[in-house]
Amino acid sequence: MEIETCLAIVKALADKSRLAILNSLLEGSQYAEELANRHALAPSTVSFHLRKLERAGLISSRKEQYYVVIKVNPALLDTSLRELVTSSPTSHNLQVRRMANYRQKVLGSFFRHGRLEKLPAQYKKRRIVLEQFAERFESQRRYREQEVTGLILPLFDDYCTIRRLLVDEGLIRREGADYWREPEGEAEMTAQPKTGAEPMSNKSQRSELKRACKQQSGELGVYQIRNTVNGKLYLGSSQNLAGERNSRLFQLKMGKVVFSRTLQDDLTRYGAEVFEFSVLAVQEKPKPDADVELLLSELELAWLEKLQPFGAQGYNSEKAYQRERERLQLRQGK
């Protein structure tokens, strides 16, 4: 069935009077005058509706002496809604081609010389970019975190964010330290729905970023993000300062940070250009059996106590600082 015919049928049925007339005709053939009386419509109005129905092929008419007899077209009335919707394969193919062209346009806008310049802010475009990363994974093959990073880094420096987004979008599955891509079709079924999902807390997102970078070798230490306009600071620690720098600067550039609400307020107000990232202290390489998290926590708390980046002076939470200090004292047995 041609698309024009489908449209004509849908338009013809989009009127309650025409639906009522068709319902009456299902009982059997009728005169136009009879239909006007049954539905309390003017003969001219009935003629108007009958012309619409006949052009769509839903009814046919024939003249008997001085009267016009109307009857339905049973074959067309038996057409299912599915047949109407899927009746134009050419239209479907055209949509597929248009989507493919749109996809190539998006990739061409954000990738230069095979590398991603920035992650799109618009969800639809970001999804296309993430799918490009997901295609680098062999279906059902298990990858360790370092292998995943090896697939992402050639395309984009902020591997932590890309890895997390791939999992969040259901494009990549994760179980412990293993990552894999489901066969085509199953990934959509297993993706976690976004609607109604509870947002991850700032602390949880920070922990996730630190955990994602943990497997990578790099310098351990304490860093600061400084607002050059008002001098306010945010202090943090990382087991991979280079990766942390890429991640934090990327979040600032995108205008969305997850680790400090007050910093987010100033980011919205001043823009990313006023913030600078610098390393305050580097932890000596720990021994294999050392508690790295404990060492970093001690170093971070020492700098927090020294610089006091709370309230008007910074973006860190003083309550969180006090809680972490108490937790550390318990671990040290003080």
C-alpha positions in Angstrom: 0.0 0.0 0.0 1.3 3.4 -0.9 2.1 5.9 1.8 -0.4 8.4 0.2 -3.2 5.8 0.5 -2.3 5.2 4.2 -2.4 8.9 4.9 -5.8 9.3 3.2 -7.2 6.4 5.3 -6.0 7.9 8.5 -7.3 11.4 7.7 -10.6 10.0 6.6 -11.0 8.2 9.9 -10.0 11.2 12.0 -13.6 12.4 12.4 -16.3 11.1 14.7 -19.1 11.6 12.1 -17.3 9.6 9.5 -16.6 6.9 12.0 -20.3 6.8 12.9 -21.3 6.6 9.2 -18.8 3.7 8.6 -20.3 1.9 11.6 -23.8 2.2 10.2 -22.6 0.9 6.8 -21.2 -2.2 8.4 -24.8 -3.2 8.9 -25.3 -3.2 5.1 -25.6 -0.9 2.1 -27.6 2.3 2.6 -28.8 5.4 0.8 -27.1 8.7 1.4 -30.5 10.2 2.4 -30.9 7.4 4.9 -27.5 8.1 6.5 -28.4 11.8 6.8 -31.6 10.9 8.7 -29.9 8.3 11.0 -27.2 10.7 12.1 -29.2 13.9 12.1 -26.9 15.5 9.5 -27.6 17.7 6.6 -27.5 16.0 3.2 -24.7 18.3 2.1 -22.7 17.4 5.3 -23.2 13.6 4.6 -22.1 14.1 1.0 -18.9 15.8 2.2 -18.0 13.0 4.6 -18.9 10.3 2.0 -16.5 11.9 -0.5 -13.7 11.8 2.0 -14.4 8.1 2.8 -14.6 7.2 -0.9 -11.4 9.0 -1.8 -9.6 6.9 0.8 -11.2 3.7 -0.7 -13.1 2.9 2.5 -16.5 2.9 0.7 -17.9 2.8 -2.8 -21.1 4.1 -4.3 -23.5 3.3 -7.1 -26.6 4.9 -8.5 -29.9 3.1 -8.4 -32.6 5.2 -10.3 -32.8 8.4 -8.3 -30.8 7.3 -5.3 -27.1 6.8 -4.5 -26.4 3.5 -2.6 -23.3 3.4 -0.4 -21.4 0.3 0.8 -18.2 -0.4 2.6 -15.0 -1.9 1.2 -14.6 -4.9 3.5 -11.1 -5.7 2.3 -9.7 -2.3 3.2 -11.6 -2.2 6.5 -9.9 -5.5 7.5 -6.5 -3.8 7.1 -4.7 -3.8 10.4 -3.0 -0.8 12.0 0.3 -2.6 11.7 -0.1 -2.9 8.0 -0.8 0.8 7.7 2.3 1.7 9.7 4.7 -0.7 8.0 3.3 -0.2 4.5 6.1 2.0 3.2 9.5 0.2 3.2 11.0 3.0 1.0 10.1 5.5 3.8 11.8 3.2 6.4 14.9 2.9 4.3 15.0 6.6 3.8 14.9 7.1 7.6 17.7 4.6 8.1 19.9 6.5 5.6 19.1 9.8 7.2 20.0 8.5 10.7 23.3 7.1 9.3 24.1 10.5 7.7 23.2 12.3 11.0 25.5 9.9 12.9 28.4 10.5 10.5 27.8 14.3 10.8 27.9 14.1 14.6 31.1 12.0 14.6 32.7 14.3 12.1 31.9 17.3 14.3 33.4 15.9 17.5 36.3 13.7 16.3 39.4 15.2 14.7 42.1 12.9 13.2 40.6 9.9 14.9 40.4 11.5 18.4 37.5 12.9 20.4 37.9 16.6 21.0 35.1 17.0 23.6 32.2 15.0 24.8 28.8 16.4 23.5 26.5 18.0 26.1 23.4 17.0 24.2 22.3 13.5 25.2 21.5 12.2 21.7 24.9 13.3 20.3 26.7 12.0 23.4 25.0 8.6 22.9 26.3 8.4 19.3 29.8 9.2 20.5 29.7 6.6 23.3 28.5 4.0 20.8 31.6 4.7 18.8 33.7 3.7 21.8 31.5 0.7 22.5 32.2 -0.6 19.0 35.9 -1.0 19.9 34.9 -3.9 22.3 34.6 -7.4 20.9 31.2 -8.9 21.7 31.2 -11.0 24.9 35.0 -10.8 25.4 36.0 -10.1 29.0 38.3 -7.1 29.5 40.1 -6.0 32.6 40.1 -2.3 33.6 43.6 -1.7 32.1 42.5 -3.2 28.8 39.4 -1.0 28.8 41.6 2.1 29.4 43.8 0.9 26.5 40.8 0.9 24.2 39.6 4.4 25.3 42.9 6.3 25.6 43.7 6.3 21.8 40.5 8.3 21.3 40.2 10.4 24.4 42.3 11.3 27.5 39.5 11.2 30.1 39.1 7.4 30.1 37.6 7.4 33.6 34.5 9.4 32.5 34.1 7.5 29.2 34.3 4.1 31.0 31.7 5.2 33.6 29.3 6.6 31.0 29.6 3.4 28.9 28.4 1.4 31.9 25.8 3.9 32.9 24.3 3.8 29.4 24.2 0.0 29.3 26.6 -0.1 26.3 29.1 -2.0 28.4 28.4 -4.4 31.2 30.6 -4.6 34.3 31.0 -7.2 37.1 33.7 -6.5 39.6 36.8 -5.6 37.6 35.5 -7.3 34.4 33.9 -5.4 31.5 32.3 -6.8 28.4 29.9 -5.9 25.6 26.7 -7.8 25.1 25.7 -9.2 21.7 23.7 -6.8 19.5 20.1 -6.4 20.9 20.8 -7.8 24.4 22.6 -4.6 25.5 19.4 -2.6 25.1 17.4 -5.1 27.2 20.0 -5.1 30.0 20.6 -1.3 30.1 19.5 0.3 33.3 16.6 2.8 32.8 17.4 6.4 33.6 13.9 7.5 34.4 13.1 7.4 38.1 16.7 6.3 39.0 18.0 7.8 42.2 20.9 10.2 41.5 24.3 9.0 42.8 25.6 11.1 45.7 28.7 13.4 45.3 30.7 11.1 47.5 29.7 8.0 45.6 30.6 9.6 42.2 34.0 10.7 43.6 34.7 7.2 44.9 33.7 5.8 41.6 36.2 8.0 39.7 39.0 7.2 42.1 38.2 3.5 41.9 38.2 3.6 38.1 41.7 5.2 38.0 43.1 2.9 40.8 44.5 0.2 38.4 46.5 2.8 36.5 50.1 3.5 37.6 50.8 7.1 38.4 51.7 9.5 41.1 49.7 9.5 44.3 49.0 12.7 46.1 46.9 15.8 47.0 45.7 18.4 44.5 43.8 21.6 44.6 41.4 23.4 42.2 41.6 27.1 42.6 39.2 29.8 41.6 41.5 32.6 40.4 38.8 35.2 40.8 38.0 34.8 44.5 40.8 32.6 45.6 38.6 29.8 46.9 40.0 26.3 46.9 38.9 22.7 46.5 41.2 20.0 47.9 41.2 16.3 47.0 43.5 13.3 46.8 44.0 10.7 44.1 45.9 7.5 43.4 46.5 8.8 39.9 47.1 12.6 39.8 47.4 12.7 36.0 44.2 10.9 35.4 42.5 13.0 38.1 43.6 16.2 36.5 42.2 15.1 33.1 38.9 14.1 34.8 38.5 17.3 36.8 39.4 19.6 34.0 37.0 17.8 31.7 34.2 18.2 34.2 34.9 21.9 34.6 35.0 22.3 30.8 31.7 20.6 30.4 30.2 22.9 33.1 29.1 20.1 35.4 31.0 18.9 38.6 29.8 16.2 40.9 32.1 16.7 43.8 31.1 20.1 45.2 27.8 21.9 45.1 29.3 25.2 46.0 32.0 24.9 43.4 29.3 24.1 40.8 27.6 27.4 41.8 30.8 29.3 41.0 31.4 27.3 37.9 28.0 28.4 36.6 28.7 32.0 37.6 32.3 32.4 36.4 32.9 29.7 33.8 35.6 27.0 33.6 38.3 29.4 32.5 38.8 30.9 36.0 39.7 27.5 37.6 43.2 26.0 37.7 44.4 22.6 38.8 47.7 22.1 40.6 49.4 19.4 42.7 50.0 20.2 46.3 51.9 17.1 47.4 53.1 13.8 46.0 53.1 10.7 48.1 56.2 8.6 48.0 55.6 5.3 46.3 54.2 3.0 48.9 55.4 -0.5 49.7 53.4 -3.3 48.1 51.7 -4.2 51.4 51.0 -0.6 52.4 47.4 0.7 52.9 47.4 3.3 50.1 44.0 4.7 51.0 45.1 5.3 54.6 48.2 7.1 53.5 46.3 9.3 51.1 43.7 10.1 53.7 46.3 11.1 56.2 48.0 13.4 53.6 44.7 14.9 52.4 43.6 15.6 56.0 46.9 17.3 56.8 46.5 19.7 53.9 42.8 20.3 54.7 43.9 21.3 58.2 46.6 23.5 56.9 44.6 25.4 54.2 41.1 25.2 55.8 39.2 25.4 52.4 35.8 25.7 54.1 33.0 28.2 54.0 34.1 31.5 52.5 37.6 30.2 51.9 36.8 27.1 49.8 34.5 24.5 48.4 35.2 21.5 50.7 32.7 20.4 53.4 33.9 21.0 56.9 31.5 18.4 58.2 32.9 15.8 55.8 36.4 16.8 56.9 35.5 16.2 60.6 33.8 12.9 59.8 36.9 11.7 57.8 39.2 12.9 60.6 37.2 10.9 63.2 37.2 7.8 60.9 40.9 8.1 60.5 41.5 8.3 64.3 39.4 5.1 64.8 41.5 3.3 62.2 44.7 4.5 63.8 43.4 3.4 67.2 43.5 6.8 68.7 
